[in-house]
Amino acid sequence: MKKVFSHPALGILLALLFYTFVFIIYTYPLVNVFSTHVSGYEGGDSAQYLWNIFIFRDNLVHQQPLFYTNYICYPLGTDLLLHTYTPIVNVFALLFKNPYVAVNVMTYLQFVLSGIGAYLLSKKLTQHITWSLFTGFMFAFGSYKMANYATHLNLILTAPIPFYILCFINTFRFSETSRLPVLYSIPYLLLSIVLLICSFFSDYYITYYILLFSGLYLCFPYLQQWFYSLSVKIRWITVVVFFLLSHIIINQLMLFNVDCNSVFWWQPDFLSFFIPSFFSNFFNTRSYYTLYSGPGAKAEVVIFMGWFFSLLVFYNIFLFFKHKKKALLPKHPQFEFYVFASLVFVMMTTPEAKLFDEGYFYLPSGFVHFIPFINNIRIPGRCVLMVSLFLPMVVAFLWIHYKSILPKSLYTVIPFLCLAVSFFEFLPMPYAMLNRSKQQPVNEWLQQKPGKVMMTLPLFVLDGMKVVGVPQKEQLMDQMVHQKKILGGYVSRLKEDVFSQYESDSLCRCIFYLEAHPEASLHALDKKYVTIFLNRFNLDLIHIPAVYEKSNVHLFIKNNFAPYILFKDSLNGDTVYGIHHL
């Protein structure tokens, strides 16, 4: 195999074919509904990525600011700077008429290019095709990625990472005569900047990981030089003191309620490294994620690295200590850094040593979560993405180095076995597929109704930190068809004044209450409150879905708006009221 695929282009072709095969199997049944559905489920975040394309394209066509919309949360609207707007997907989608095809093609490219990039990075270090294919597989299709595929498209946009690293490590050189890194290649520097920009327009988590890698890489030679200048005894004392002081200081910060954005609540349990995903097709681990998941969002605590691979990690450690005199570690420009990076990102993934949901010890990586603005990167489990890139390369490099002390058959078969076993360990269940075809006739019918502004039930205001009302994120997909501006809505981050425009309104508060308490009933409000509402929101239409037809909230709306109703129409159980402007 090594001889057949010795030419770089043939190796990349092999990686392309292999990762395409994995994509088709792992994302099933996407291949059957590629042009009509996206992976996701009702109540998940998949709807927002289709809606992003709609808003971006509409703003572009009408020459409106690209990072603002009043299609939701009308009339104030919201900026989209801190929203998971995925601009790179939106720009790519301009090549397609069908947003479903655009999202699915981008998803395919991101999975496959992530794998190829990691393959090339590992190949540079190990010169071993099978281990490099495994590294690309772990990075592109690990359990963390597949758990988030069902709802977080932004976390799948990882292709810039390995290509950035490939460029960045060729950009600088380190010299004993210079205190600072020396610029070695301007073309690689420019490519690094381009890839950094691509990551910025993909997802801020991806950008954060790239910047963190860059800082670690530039500092490592000097940190390494200082560390090795100490005696062995002083090194151990320094490490122990550093970890103890970190725990004590972070513990005091927690006691004084210094804001960390709940990061230690979001973080996964250490056992999660060894617990298969709740999406697994072979393992039933739902009880574990119910008991020890920390947050309710199960996808955020999936950091499974595979039992076979984990066993191999420990076996390599055993070989290192058993044969450290016989098989000294070779000097390689990147290897020691990748070991260091693996350890750092493992600590970033679990900033508190936690077992069975009980925290025991704060790790130094916890400090970053007390830094304002940076603590918006509040889900540490996502750092496992970087562990899945660096750790396989470390294991592969060590395994190749131990060739002389391993039985030939074991040395040869383990890389293939690791790839094959991990394929089944990470294999997810068939995904739910999302579209709104059943709602299509009603949305087209609403599109024909006069007016630009509509309130639809349930009325809600939602972002990643706060919820008012009963959320229904699929309203974003409906809006792509009916194209009415709506009251309320959902984006990743909303300013407080967006919430307050609804929370301060008496009629809105009543609607929120009746949605949350369907058995309750309220009398009609004084006319002045309805007048305030209509003057504030300039409402043209009220849409009552069939499920709310006989609800108390519908009765409340009819009683309050009866004097202002211009017309009433129905289709498939849905009702729409035309509202008279004051």
C-alpha positions as CSV (number, residue, x, y, z in Angstrom):
1,M,0.0,0.0,0.0
2,K,2.8,2.4,0.9
3,K,4.5,1.8,-2.5
4,V,1.2,2.1,-4.5
5,F,0.2,5.4,-2.9
6,S,3.7,6.8,-2.5
7,H,2.9,9.6,-4.9
8,P,1.3,12.5,-2.9
9,A,-1.6,12.9,-5.4
10,L,-2.6,9.2,-5.2
11,G,-2.5,9.4,-1.4
12,I,-4.8,12.4,-1.4
13,L,-7.1,10.6,-3.9
14,L,-7.3,7.6,-1.5
15,A,-8.1,9.9,1.4
16,L,-10.8,11.7,-0.7
17,L,-12.5,8.4,-1.6
18,F,-12.2,7.0,1.9
19,Y,-13.7,10.1,3.6
20,T,-16.4,10.3,1.0
21,F,-17.4,6.7,1.7
22,V,-17.4,7.4,5.5
23,F,-19.5,10.6,4.9
24,I,-22.2,8.7,3.0
25,I,-22.4,5.9,5.6
26,Y,-22.2,8.2,8.7
27,T,-24.7,10.8,7.5
28,Y,-27.3,8.3,6.3
29,P,-30.1,8.9,5.2
30,L,-28.9,12.2,3.9
31,V,-27.9,10.7,0.6
32,N,-31.5,9.8,-0.1
33,V,-32.9,13.3,0.6
34,F,-29.9,15.5,-0.3
35,S,-31.9,18.2,-2.1
36,T,-34.9,18.4,0.2
37,H,-33.7,18.0,3.8
38,V,-30.9,18.8,6.2
39,S,-29.9,16.8,9.2
40,G,-31.7,17.9,12.3
41,Y,-34.8,17.6,14.5
42,E,-37.6,19.9,15.5
43,G,-36.4,22.2,18.3
44,G,-32.8,21.9,17.2
45,D,-30.6,24.6,15.7
46,S,-30.5,23.3,12.1
47,A,-33.3,25.7,11.0
48,Q,-31.2,28.7,11.7
49,Y,-28.5,27.8,9.1
50,L,-31.0,27.7,6.3
51,W,-32.5,30.9,7.6
52,N,-29.0,32.5,7.7
53,I,-28.8,31.9,3.9
54,F,-32.2,33.5,3.4
55,I,-31.4,36.6,5.4
56,F,-27.9,37.0,3.9
57,R,-29.2,36.7,0.3
58,D,-32.2,39.1,1.0
59,N,-29.9,41.7,2.6
60,L,-27.5,41.4,-0.4
61,V,-30.3,41.8,-3.0
62,H,-31.9,44.8,-1.2
63,Q,-28.5,46.4,-0.4
64,Q,-29.2,46.2,3.4
65,P,-26.5,45.8,6.1
66,L,-25.3,42.2,5.9
67,F,-25.1,41.8,9.7
68,Y,-28.5,43.2,10.7
69,T,-32.1,42.1,10.2
70,N,-35.6,43.1,11.4
71,Y,-37.2,40.1,9.8
72,I,-37.3,38.8,13.4
73,C,-37.9,40.7,16.6
74,Y,-39.7,43.3,14.6
75,P,-39.6,46.3,14.7
76,L,-36.3,46.7,16.6
77,G,-34.6,43.8,14.9
78,T,-31.2,42.5,15.9
79,D,-27.6,42.7,14.8
80,L,-26.1,39.4,13.8
81,L,-22.5,40.0,14.8
82,L,-22.6,37.5,17.8
83,H,-25.1,35.3,16.1
84,T,-24.0,31.9,14.6
85,Y,-24.3,33.5,11.2
86,T,-21.8,31.2,9.4
87,P,-21.1,33.8,6.6
88,I,-18.8,31.4,4.7
89,V,-21.8,29.1,4.2
90,N,-24.0,32.0,3.2
91,V,-21.5,33.2,0.6
92,F,-21.1,29.6,-0.7
93,A,-24.9,29.3,-0.9
94,L,-25.0,32.1,-3.5
95,L,-23.8,29.4,-6.0
96,F,-27.1,27.5,-5.5
97,K,-30.8,28.2,-5.8
98,N,-31.7,25.5,-3.3
99,P,-30.5,26.3,0.2
100,Y,-30.8,22.6,1.3
101,V,-28.4,21.6,-1.5
102,A,-26.0,24.4,-0.5
103,V,-26.0,23.4,3.2
104,N,-25.5,19.7,2.3
105,V,-22.7,20.3,-0.2
106,M,-20.9,22.6,2.2
107,T,-21.3,19.9,4.9
108,Y,-19.8,17.3,2.6
109,L,-16.9,19.5,1.7
110,Q,-16.1,20.4,5.3
111,F,-16.1,16.7,6.5
112,V,-13.9,15.6,3.6
113,L,-11.5,18.5,3.5
114,S,-11.1,18.3,7.3
115,G,-10.1,14.7,6.8
116,I,-7.7,15.4,4.0
117,G,-6.1,18.3,5.9
118,A,-5.5,16.2,8.9
119,Y,-4.2,13.4,6.7
120,L,-1.7,15.7,5.2
121,L,-0.6,17.1,8.5
122,S,-0.1,13.6,9.9
123,K,1.6,12.5,6.8
124,K,4.1,15.3,7.2
125,L,5.0,14.0,10.7
126,T,4.7,10.2,10.3
127,Q,5.1,9.5,6.6
128,H,2.7,6.6,7.2
129,I,-0.5,6.4,5.0
130,T,-2.7,4.2,7.3
131,W,-2.0,6.2,10.4
132,S,-2.5,9.4,8.5
133,L,-5.9,8.2,7.2
134,F,-6.8,7.3,10.8
135,T,-5.8,10.8,12.0
136,G,-8.0,12.4,9.3
137,F,-10.8,10.1,10.2
138,M,-10.6,10.9,13.9
139,F,-10.5,14.6,13.3
140,A,-13.3,14.7,10.6
141,F,-15.7,12.0,11.9
142,G,-15.0,11.6,15.6
143,S,-17.9,11.2,18.0
144,Y,-17.9,14.9,19.0
145,K,-18.4,16.0,15.3
146,M,-21.1,13.4,14.6
147,A,-23.0,14.3,17.7
148,N,-23.1,17.9,16.7
149,Y,-23.8,17.2,13.0
150,A,-27.5,16.9,13.9
151,T,-27.8,20.4,15.2
152,H,-24.7,22.6,15.0
153,L,-23.5,23.1,11.5
154,N,-21.0,25.8,12.6
155,L,-19.1,23.2,14.6
156,I,-18.7,21.1,11.4
157,L,-16.8,23.9,9.6
158,T,-13.4,22.6,10.7
159,A,-11.6,22.4,7.4
160,P,-9.5,25.5,7.9
161,I,-7.8,24.1,11.1
162,P,-5.4,21.5,9.7
163,F,-4.6,23.5,6.6
164,Y,-3.8,26.6,8.7
165,I,-1.5,24.5,10.9
166,L,0.3,23.1,7.8
167,C,0.9,26.7,6.6
168,F,1.7,28.2,10.0
169,I,4.4,25.7,11.0
170,N,6.1,26.6,7.7
171,T,5.8,30.3,8.3
172,F,8.3,30.8,11.1
173,R,11.7,29.4,12.1
174,F,13.2,29.5,15.6
175,S,16.9,30.4,16.2
176,E,19.0,30.3,19.2
177,T,20.5,33.7,18.2
178,S,17.1,35.4,18.1
179,R,14.6,35.9,21.0
180,L,11.7,36.0,18.6
181,P,10.5,33.7,15.9
182,V,12.0,34.5,12.5
183,L,9.6,34.9,9.5
184,Y,10.6,32.2,7.0
185,S,8.0,32.3,4.3
186,I,5.8,35.2,3.3
187,P,3.6,33.0,1.0
188,Y,2.8,30.7,3.9
189,L,2.1,33.7,6.1
190,L,-0.4,35.0,3.6
191,L,-2.1,31.6,3.3
192,S,-2.2,31.4,7.1
193,I,-4.0,34.8,7.2
194,V,-6.5,33.8,4.5
195,L,-7.3,30.6,6.4
196,L,-7.6,32.5,9.6
197,I,-10.1,34.8,7.9
198,C,-12.0,31.8,6.6
199,S,-12.2,30.4,10.1
200,F,-13.5,33.8,11.4
201,F,-16.3,33.6,8.9
202,S,-17.0,30.0,9.8
203,D,-17.3,29.9,13.6
204,Y,-15.6,31.8,16.5
205,Y,-14.8,28.5,18.3
206,I,-12.7,27.5,15.2
207,T,-11.0,30.9,15.2
208,Y,-10.3,30.6,18.9
209,Y,-8.7,27.2,18.6
210,I,-6.5,28.4,15.7
211,L,-5.4,31.5,17.7
212,L,-4.7,29.3,20.7
213,F,-2.7,26.9,18.6
214,S,-0.7,29.8,17.2
215,G,0.2,31.2,20.6
216,L,1.2,27.8,21.9
217,Y,3.3,27.1,18.9
218,L,5.2,30.4,19.0
219,C,5.8,30.2,22.8
220,F,6.7,26.5,23.0
221,P,10.4,26.6,22.0
222,Y,11.1,29.2,24.7
223,L,9.0,27.5,27.3
224,Q,10.7,24.2,26.4
225,Q,14.2,25.8,26.6
226,W,13.5,27.3,30.0
227,F,11.9,24.0,31.3
228,Y,14.9,21.9,30.3
229,S,17.3,24.4,31.9
230,L,15.9,23.3,35.3
231,S,17.1,20.2,37.1
232,V,14.7,17.2,37.0
233,K,13.8,17.8,40.7
234,I,13.0,21.4,40.2
235,R,10.9,20.6,37.1
236,W,8.6,18.3,39.1
237,I,8.4,20.8,42.0
238,T,7.5,23.6,39.5
239,V,4.8,21.5,37.9
240,V,3.2,20.5,41.2
241,V,3.3,24.0,42.6
242,F,1.8,25.4,39.4
243,F,-1.1,23.0,39.5
244,L,-1.8,23.5,43.2
245,L,-1.7,27.3,43.0
246,S,-4.0,27.1,39.9
247,H,-6.5,25.1,41.9
248,I,-6.4,27.3,44.9
249,I,-6.7,30.5,42.9
250,I,-9.6,29.3,40.7
251,N,-11.4,27.9,43.8
252,Q,-11.2,31.4,45.4
253,L,-12.5,33.0,42.2
254,M,-15.4,30.6,42.3
255,L,-16.1,31.3,45.9
256,F,-16.2,35.1,45.2
257,N,-18.6,34.5,42.3
258,V,-16.2,35.9,39.6
259,D,-18.0,35.4,36.3
260,C,-16.9,32.3,34.4
261,N,-20.1,32.0,32.3
262,S,-21.1,28.7,33.9
263,V,-18.2,26.9,32.1
264,F,-17.6,24.3,34.8
265,W,-21.3,23.3,34.6
266,W,-21.0,22.9,30.8
267,Q,-17.8,20.8,30.9
268,P,-17.9,17.0,30.4
269,D,-17.0,14.4,33.0
270,F,-13.6,12.9,32.6
271,L,-15.3,9.5,32.1
272,S,-16.8,10.9,28.9
273,F,-13.5,10.3,27.1
274,F,-14.3,6.6,27.4
275,I,-18.1,6.6,27.0
276,P,-19.5,6.2,23.5
277,S,-21.8,8.8,22.1
278,F,-25.5,8.6,22.8
279,F,-25.8,8.7,19.0
280,S,-23.9,5.4,18.8
281,N,-25.4,2.7,16.6
282,F,-23.8,-0.1,18.7
283,F,-23.6,1.1,22.3
284,N,-26.5,2.0,24.6
285,T,-25.1,4.8,26.7
286,R,-28.2,7.0,27.2
287,S,-28.4,6.2,30.9
288,Y,-24.9,7.6,31.4
289,Y,-25.7,10.9,29.6
290,T,-28.9,11.2,31.6
291,L,-27.2,10.8,34.9
292,Y,-23.8,12.4,34.2
293,S,-24.3,14.8,31.3
294,G,-23.9,18.0,33.3
295,P,-25.9,20.2,31.0
296,G,-29.0,19.1,29.3
297,A,-27.4,19.6,25.9
298,K,-26.0,16.1,25.5
299,A,-24.1,16.8,22.4
300,E,-21.9,19.2,24.3
301,V,-20.4,16.5,26.5
302,V,-19.6,13.9,23.9
303,I,-15.8,13.6,23.8
304,F,-15.4,9.8,23.3
305,M,-12.1,9.0,21.7
306,G,-12.7,5.3,21.1
307,W,-11.9,2.3,23.3
308,F,-9.4,0.8,21.0
309,F,-7.5,4.1,20.4
310,S,-7.6,4.8,24.2
311,L,-6.1,1.4,24.9
312,L,-3.4,2.2,22.3
313,V,-2.6,5.5,24.1
314,F,-2.1,3.7,27.4
315,Y,-0.1,1.0,25.6
316,N,2.2,3.6,24.1
317,I,2.8,5.1,27.5
318,F,3.6,1.7,28.9
319,L,6.1,1.1,26.1
320,F,7.7,4.5,26.7
321,F,8.4,3.8,30.4
322,K,9.4,0.1,29.8
323,H,11.8,0.9,26.9
324,K,12.8,4.5,27.5
325,K,16.4,3.6,27.6
326,K,16.3,1.2,24.7
327,A,14.1,3.4,22.5
328,L,14.8,7.1,23.1
329,L,12.4,9.6,21.6
330,P,13.7,11.0,18.4
331,K,14.2,14.7,18.0
332,H,11.6,16.1,15.6
333,P,10.7,19.8,15.1
334,Q,7.0,19.2,15.7
335,F,6.6,16.0,17.7
336,E,7.3,17.4,21.2
337,F,5.1,20.3,20.4
338,Y,2.2,18.0,19.4
339,V,2.7,16.1,22.7
340,F,2.5,19.5,24.6
341,A,-0.5,20.6,22.5
342,S,-2.4,17.3,23.2
343,L,-1.9,17.8,26.9
344,V,-3.0,21.4,26.8
345,F,-6.2,20.7,24.8
346,V,-7.1,17.7,27.1
347,M,-7.0,20.1,30.0
348,M,-8.9,22.7,28.0
349,T,-11.6,20.0,27.4
350,T,-11.9,19.3,31.1
351,P,-10.8,22.4,33.0
352,E,-12.0,20.7,36.2
353,A,-11.1,17.2,37.1
354,K,-14.6,15.8,37.4
355,L,-15.7,12.1,37.9
356,F,-19.3,11.0,38.0
357,D,-20.3,14.7,37.9
358,E,-18.3,15.5,41.0
359,G,-15.6,18.1,40.7
360,Y,-12.3,17.4,42.6
361,F,-9.6,19.7,41.2
362,Y,-9.4,22.8,39.0
363,L,-6.8,22.6,36.3
364,P,-4.8,25.7,35.0
365,S,-6.8,25.7,31.8
366,G,-9.7,27.0,33.9
367,F,-8.1,30.5,34.1
368,V,-9.1,31.4,30.5
369,H,-12.8,31.2,31.4
370,F,-12.5,34.1,33.8
371,I,-11.2,36.4,31.1
372,P,-14.0,38.8,29.9
373,F,-15.2,38.2,26.4
374,I,-13.1,35.1,26.0
375,N,-15.4,33.4,28.5
376,N,-18.1,33.5,25.8
377,I,-16.2,30.4,24.6
378,R,-18.0,28.6,27.4
379,I,-18.3,25.0,26.3
380,P,-14.9,23.4,27.0
381,G,-15.9,19.9,25.7
382,R,-15.6,21.3,22.1
383,C,-11.8,21.4,22.6
384,V,-11.8,17.7,22.1
385,L,-11.8,18.5,18.4
386,M,-8.1,19.6,18.8
387,V,-7.3,16.5,20.9
388,S,-8.6,14.4,18.1
389,L,-6.2,16.0,15.7
390,F,-3.0,16.1,17.8
391,L,-3.2,12.9,19.9
392,P,-3.6,10.4,17.0
393,M,-0.5,12.0,15.4
394,V,1.5,11.5,18.7
395,V,0.4,7.9,19.0
396,A,1.2,7.2,15.4
397,F,4.6,8.7,15.6
398,L,5.4,6.7,18.8
399,W,4.1,3.5,17.2
400,I,6.3,3.9,14.2
401,H,9.3,4.7,16.4
402,Y,8.7,1.5,18.4
403,K,9.0,-0.6,15.3
404,S,12.2,-2.3,16.4
405,I,10.7,-3.5,19.8
406,L,7.3,-4.7,18.5
407,P,6.5,-8.0,16.8
408,K,6.3,-7.4,13.1
409,S,2.8,-8.7,12.7
410,L,1.5,-6.5,15.6
411,Y,3.3,-3.4,14.3
412,T,1.7,-3.9,10.8
413,V,-1.8,-4.8,11.8
414,I,-2.5,-2.3,14.6
415,P,-3.0,0.8,12.3
416,F,-5.5,-1.1,10.1
417,L,-7.3,-2.5,13.1
418,C,-7.4,0.9,14.8
419,L,-9.0,2.4,11.7
420,A,-11.5,-0.5,11.3
421,V,-12.5,-0.7,15.0
422,S,-12.9,3.0,15.3
423,F,-15.1,3.1,12.3
424,F,-17.7,1.0,14.1
425,E,-17.1,2.6,17.5
426,F,-18.0,6.0,16.1
427,L,-20.7,4.8,13.7
428,P,-23.9,6.9,14.5
429,M,-27.5,5.9,14.3
430,P,-29.4,7.1,11.2
431,Y,-30.1,10.8,11.6
432,A,-33.4,12.6,11.7
433,M,-33.9,14.7,8.6
434,L,-35.6,18.1,8.8
435,N,-37.7,20.1,6.3
436,R,-41.1,21.9,6.4
437,S,-42.8,20.4,3.4
438,K,-46.0,19.8,5.3
439,Q,-46.2,23.4,6.2
440,Q,-45.3,24.6,2.6
441,P,-49.0,25.1,1.4
442,V,-49.8,27.2,4.5
443,N,-46.6,29.3,4.1
444,E,-47.3,29.9,0.4
445,W,-50.8,30.9,1.4
446,L,-49.5,33.3,4.0
447,Q,-47.1,34.8,1.5
448,Q,-50.1,35.9,-0.6
449,K,-51.8,37.8,2.2
450,P,-51.4,41.6,2.2
451,G,-49.0,43.2,4.7
452,K,-45.4,42.8,5.8
453,V,-45.5,42.2,9.5
454,M,-47.0,39.1,11.2
455,M,-47.4,37.7,14.6
456,T,-47.5,33.9,14.7
457,L,-48.1,31.5,17.5
458,P,-46.2,30.5,19.6
459,L,-44.8,34.0,20.2
460,F,-41.4,33.7,21.7
461,V,-38.0,35.5,22.0
462,L,-35.0,33.2,22.3
463,D,-31.2,33.3,22.3
464,G,-28.5,31.1,23.7
465,M,-28.8,32.6,27.1
466,K,-32.4,33.5,27.7
467,V,-35.9,32.4,26.6
468,V,-39.3,34.2,26.8
469,G,-42.3,32.3,25.7
470,V,-42.6,28.8,24.1
471,P,-39.8,28.4,21.4
472,Q,-40.5,27.0,18.0
473,K,-37.3,27.5,16.0
474,E,-38.9,26.1,12.8
475,Q,-40.6,29.5,12.4
476,L,-37.3,30.5,10.8
477,M,-37.8,28.0,8.0
478,D,-41.4,29.0,7.5
479,Q,-40.3,32.6,7.1
480,M,-38.1,31.6,4.2
481,V,-41.3,30.9,2.3
482,H,-43.9,33.4,3.6
483,Q,-41.3,36.2,3.8
484,K,-43.2,38.2,6.4
485,K,-41.4,40.0,9.2
486,I,-42.3,38.5,12.5
487,L,-42.6,39.4,16.1
488,G,-40.1,37.6,18.3
489,G,-37.8,34.9,17.0
490,Y,-34.5,33.2,17.6
491,V,-30.8,34.0,17.0
492,S,-27.7,33.0,19.1
493,R,-27.3,36.3,20.9
494,L,-29.9,39.1,21.5
495,K,-29.4,42.4,23.3
496,E,-31.5,42.9,26.4
497,D,-33.4,45.7,24.8
498,V,-34.7,43.3,22.2
499,F,-36.2,41.2,25.0
500,S,-37.5,44.2,26.8
501,Q,-39.6,45.5,23.9
502,Y,-41.7,42.4,24.4
503,E,-41.4,41.9,28.1
504,S,-42.5,45.5,28.7
505,D,-45.7,45.1,26.7
506,S,-48.8,44.0,28.6
507,L,-50.4,42.1,25.8
508,C,-47.2,40.2,25.0
509,R,-46.8,39.2,28.6
510,C,-50.3,37.8,28.6
511,I,-49.6,35.8,25.4
512,F,-46.4,34.4,26.9
513,Y,-48.3,33.4,30.0
514,L,-51.1,31.6,28.2
515,E,-48.6,29.8,25.9
516,A,-46.8,28.5,29.0
517,H,-50.1,27.7,30.9
518,P,-52.5,26.4,28.3
519,E,-55.2,25.6,30.9
520,A,-55.3,29.2,32.1
521,S,-57.6,31.9,30.8
522,L,-57.4,35.7,30.9
523,H,-60.0,38.4,30.3
524,A,-59.5,40.9,27.5
525,L,-57.2,43.8,28.4
526,D,-58.2,47.5,28.5
527,K,-58.3,48.9,25.0
528,K,-55.4,51.2,25.6
529,Y,-53.0,48.2,26.0
530,V,-54.1,46.9,22.6
531,T,-53.6,50.4,21.1
532,I,-50.0,50.5,22.6
533,F,-49.3,47.1,21.1
534,L,-50.5,48.0,17.6
535,N,-48.7,51.3,17.6
536,R,-45.5,49.6,18.7
537,F,-45.5,46.7,16.4
538,N,-47.4,48.0,13.3
539,L,-49.0,44.5,12.9
540,D,-50.6,43.5,9.6
541,L,-51.4,39.8,10.2
542,I,-52.0,37.4,13.0
543,H,-51.3,33.7,12.2
544,I,-52.9,31.0,14.4
545,P,-51.5,27.5,13.6
546,A,-54.0,24.6,13.7
547,V,-52.6,23.3,17.0
548,Y,-53.6,26.6,18.6
549,E,-57.1,26.9,17.0
550,K,-59.0,25.9,20.1
551,S,-56.5,27.2,22.7
552,N,-57.1,29.9,25.3
553,V,-54.4,32.0,23.9
554,H,-56.3,32.1,20.5
555,L,-59.5,33.1,22.4
556,F,-57.6,35.8,24.2
557,I,-56.2,37.2,20.9
558,K,-59.7,37.2,19.3
559,N,-61.2,39.0,22.2
560,N,-58.6,41.7,22.3
561,F,-58.2,42.3,18.5
562,A,-61.9,41.9,17.5
563,P,-62.4,45.6,16.8
564,Y,-59.3,45.7,14.6
565,I,-59.9,42.6,12.4
566,L,-60.2,43.4,8.7
567,F,-60.6,39.8,7.5
568,K,-60.3,36.2,8.6
569,D,-59.2,33.3,6.4
570,S,-58.4,29.6,7.0
571,L,-56.4,26.8,5.3
572,N,-55.8,23.3,6.6
573,G,-56.8,24.3,10.1
574,D,-54.6,27.4,10.2
575,T,-56.2,30.8,10.6
576,V,-55.0,34.2,9.7
577,Y,-56.5,37.6,10.7
578,G,-55.9,40.8,8.8
579,I,-55.3,43.7,11.3
580,H,-56.4,47.3,10.8
581,H,-53.6,49.9,11.2
582,L,-54.3,52.7,13.7
